[in-house]
Amino acid sequence: MHVSSLSLRDFRNYATADIEPGLGSVVLVGSNGQGKTNIVEAINFLATLGSHRTSIDSALIRQGSDAAIVRVNLAHDGRTILLEVQLNRNSANKAQVNHSNAKLRDFPRYISTVIFAPEDLMLVRGEPSGRRKFMDDLIIQRTPRLAGVVSDYDRVLKQRNTLLKTARVKDVDAGNLGTLDIWDERLVTLGTEITAERRRLLSDLSGPLGEAYHAIAGSDHDVSIELKPSIDAPESASAYAEKFRNLLEAGRIQEIERGMTLVGPHRDDVEFGLNNLPAKGYASHGETWSYALSLKLSAARLLRSESVLGDPILILDDVFAELDSARRKRLAEAVADFEQTFITAAVAEDVPAELMTQVFHVKKGTISTESPAHE
């Protein structure tokens, strides 16, 4: 799969932008703040239904505009498909597939991406929320219908938390919250499916992760990845659901006092291991970089092995500047055989020469194949 054309209207700092990239590596060069990352952010949005930089869709709309439009033509195996999304500041977003109305949550059926960015260091070092997002983005790309499951879980969780807060304010007796039972059951059903998919994902990633770490770091360290669920239950769906249900019932008084749901997939974490120690807190800066890149590379290889759409679109967002020369070379070799890779860089010299096959220069919201020296 590859992007054959991209069109932006009122997206971030672009009034208009059009680009027709080819196969292989596509390098976007420009100083910081010129709009390089905005281009790859638009592509990634269609696959993950969100931005890797903000959780607020309205932040993607150009200042002074009421809506932004992203159009992407995708090509694979002799066929093309057009995806379009209109992000609205004051109303629901709209989506189209080949000019027919569609649901945005269905877009992962048509496009998959894997993005590497400096923020990925926080996958290893940061808070559990980033690791949960990493898992959920991947399970949705593996099984697109799970976009609805994850969205519904978030909605039910929000409504349940609102009910808990209301009960706390109004001092309602825990035994008189019959409505909560309905939300409990829905939360258990959705949460059980999400947890099962997360377990399957991490199991399937464990082998590719070791191979990817060796490819990036050039050393054969022992790496591992393990789900740390908030609900300690057997892996069978029925046993997990029963434990989830019992914990919600037993913890109702405490949850009303706190005004929040205290157990479930929204409280899970992932432990990344390196040489039998938690990578968080023990890995060096270089090892952390290698680990984060390995996570994304193993995810890309997993999607490649399963998808009928071909390779996922790789995005290397300002990554090479953070790497030493050895890691730059190994990363370039690791991604060389993917169908299409977008690379952003402030300085062209940061990108290995073998990847400089297509270069676009970005300056003040304009894109050109001419370097500034020729303008």
N, C-alpha and C positions, 0 to 999 in steps of 0.2 A: 504494500500500500504506500502511496506517496501523494503529496499535495502537488497538483499540477497548476493550480492558481489560487491565490488568496486575495480577497478584496475586503477592505475595512472602510467603514463610514462612521465618523464621529466616535471612534474607539480610542480611549485614552487620549494621547496627544495628536492623533491623526484625524484631520478633517476628511481626507481621502487617502487611501494607499492601495496600490495594486502591485502584485508581484507574481511572476510565473517561474517558480523554481523547477529545476530538473531533478533527475535521480542523483543519488550519491550525497555528498556533503554540500550544504548550503551555508555559507558563512556570512553573517551580518556583522559588519564592523562599524563602530562609531563610538564617540566619547560617551561617558556616563550621562544619563538623562536625556538622550536624544531619541529614544524610542525603540531600541533593539529588542529589549525583553517584551515590549508590548506586542510585537509581531508574534513571537512564539507563545506568549500568553493566550492570544486569541485562538491559536490552533489547539493548544492544550485544553482550553475551556470546553471545546466541543466534545472532547473525549472523556473528561472527568467531571463535567457539569459544574465547574467552578474554577476559580483562579488559584494559583499556587502562592499568590502574594497577598490576597485579601479575601475575606469571607463575604464582602458586600458587593453584590453585582453592580450597584449604582456607581461604585468607584471606577468602573470600567468605561463609563459614559463620559465623553468629552465635556469639559466644563462649558456650561451655557447651552447644552443640547439636552433634549428630552429622551433621546434614544440613540443607541449605537447598533450598527449592523455588521455582522461577520459572515462572509460567504466563502466557502471553501469547496473547490472541486477536487475530488479524490479519484485516483486511478488505480486499478488493480486488475491484472489478468485480462487486459483488453476492454474492461468495462469502466465507466465513470459514474460518479454520483455527486450531486450538488447538495451540500448542507448549508442552511442559512438560519441564523438566529438573530432576532431583534431584541436587544436588551432595553427595557423600558424603565424610566426613572419612577414613574407614578402608576404603573399597572403591571400586570403579569407579562413575563417574557413570552415571545412567540417564536415558533420554529417551523421550518419547512424542509422537506426532503424532495428534491427534484420538483420544486415549485408547488408541492402539495402540502397542506397543513399537516403537522406532525407534533408529537410530544417531545419536548427537549430530553426527557429521561430516556428516550429511545435512541439517542445519538450514539451511545457506546456500541450499538449493534453495527455501526458503519465505520467507526474510526477508533483507533487505539493509539495512545502516546505513552512514552515514558520520558519524564523530564529529570535531568540532572541540574541542580542549582546549588550555589553556596549554602543556601538555607538547609540543604540536606544533611549538613553536619548535625543539625538539631534532631534528626532521626535517631542518632546515637546518643547525643548529649542532652537533648531537650526533654520536654514534658510528654507524658503518655498520649496526649491528644494528637500530636503529630504522628506518632506510630500507629494510632488507630486509624487516622486518615489514610496513611500509607496502605494499610491493609484493605480498607473499604474501597479506596480507589481501584485497587487491583481486583478485588472480588467482583466489582461491578464490570470491569473490563473483561474479566473471564466469563462472567454470566450476566449480561446486560439487564435481565429482568430484576436483578437484585438492586438496581437503582431505586426501584419502587419500594422494595423491602426496607432498605436503609432509610429512605425518605419517610416512609410510614412509621418506622421505629422512632425517628427523631420527633415526628409530629405527636405520636402517642406519649412519648416521654415528656414533651413540653406540656401537654394537656394534663398529664398525671401530676406533674410538679405544680402546676397552677392549682389543681384541686387540693393538693397537700398544703400549699400555702394558705389557701382559703380556709381550710379546716383549722389551721393553726390560728389564724386571725379571729375566726368566729368561735374558737374553742369548742369544736364539734367533737363528740365522743368517737373514738376510733371504731367502735362497734356499730356506729350508725352511718357509715360511709359505704352504702351499698353500691353507689356509682363507681367507687374505686375498684370494686371487684371486676367490673367490666374492663376497665383499663388495664388491670393486672393481667387478665387473661390474654388480652391483645399484646401486651408487652412481652409476655412469656413466649407466645407463638412466634412473634417477629424476632425476638432476641435469640431464641433457640436456633433459628435458621441462620442468623448472622454469625453466631459463634461457631456453628458447624462449618460454615464456609471459611471462616478465619482459620480454623484448625486445619482444614484441607489445604488451604493456601500455604501455610507455614510448613506443612509437611512436604509439599511439592517444591517449595523453594529451597529446602535444606541442601539438597545435592547441588543444584546450580549455584548456590551462594558460595560454596567452597571453591568451585571451579572459577567463579568470577573473581573471588578474592586473590586467588593465585595469579590470574591473568593481570589484575591491576597492580598488586603489590609486588609481584615477582617472587613471592615466598609462600611456602606451603604451611600456613598457620592453621590451627584447628579452630574453625568457626562453627557457631551453632545459632539457632533461632528457635525461641520457645514462647508460646502464648502463656501469659500470666493472668488468668481470668479472675474476676472478682467473685465468681461462683466456683468453688472447688467441688466439682462433680465429675463423675465418669463421663467419657466422651460420647456415650450413646445419647441420642436426642431425647429419648423419653426420660432417662435418668436426670439429664441436665434440666429439662423442663420442670420435673417434679421438684428438684432442689431449688430452682429459681422461684417457683410458686410458693414453696414453704418459707423461703427467706423473706419474700415480700410480706407474707402474712405475719410472720414472727416479728418483723421489724417495723410494722405499721406505726406504732406509737412513736418510735424514734424518728421515723421519716416525717411524721406530722410535726414533731418538735423542730426538725431541721428544715422542713419545707422542701425536701428534695428526695429523689429516688436514689438509694444508697447502693444498690447492686444491679448488675446487668452489663451488657457489652459496652455501655458508655463509660464504664469504670475499669475496663480491661487495660492491660499493658502487654508489651512484648519485651523479652529479655534477649539481647544480642550477646552471644558469648564469644570470647577470643582467648584461645589457649586456656580454656576451663575457668576463665574469670569473666565477670560482666564487662563488656566493652565500655559501658558508661562508667566513667570514673577510673578505669584502668588503662584504656587505650591511649597511646600518644597521639599528638596532633596528626602526624602522618598516617598512623594506623586508623584513626577515626575517618580521615578522608578516604582511605582505601576501603574501609568498611561501608561507608555511605555510598560510594560509587559502585561497590560490589552488589549492594542491595538493589540498586536500580538496574544494573546490567543483568543480574539474575532474573529480575522481574521481566525485562525485555526479552530475554531468551525463553522464559516460560510462556509469555504471550505468543511469541513467534511459534513455539512448538504446538500450540493449541488452536491458533486462530485460522479461520478460513479466509481471512482478509489479507494474509501475508504478514510481513514484518510490521511491528508497531513503528510509528514515526518517533525517532529519537530526537531529543532536544537537549543540547548541552549549553546551558545558560550561564555564560561568564565563568566557566569552570576551569579552563586551562590556565588562567592567570593565577589560580590558587595552587597549582601543582608544580612540583619540581620537574626537571627535564625528563627523568626516567619514567615518572608516572604519566607525563604527557604522551610520551612515545607508546607506552603500554596501553593507555586508554585509546589512542588513535588506532592501534592495531586491533583492539577489542571491538570497536564499532565499525571497522572498515567494511564489513560484509553486510551491513544492514542496508535496506533499500533506500532509505532517505534519512539524513541526519541534519538537523538545523543547529548551527553553532553561533553563539553571540560572543563577541570579543571587543574590548575597548581598543586593543592594539593587535593588529594583524600578526605581528611577530610572535604573539603568544600561541598561535594555532600552528600545529605541525604542518610542514609544507605539503605533505601528501593529502591533507584534507582541504587545501585551498583551491578547489576545482571550480567552484562558483562563488563569487564574492559580490555582495551587495553592500553599498555604503549608506549609512543612515545618519541623517543630520537634520535636527529640528523638525522632526515629523515628516521628512521626505526620504524616499528610497531611490537610489540610483546605482547603476552598474559602473558609473564613473567615479574614480577616487577624487577626493577634494582637490588634489594637485592638478586635475584635469578640468575642474569646473571653471 
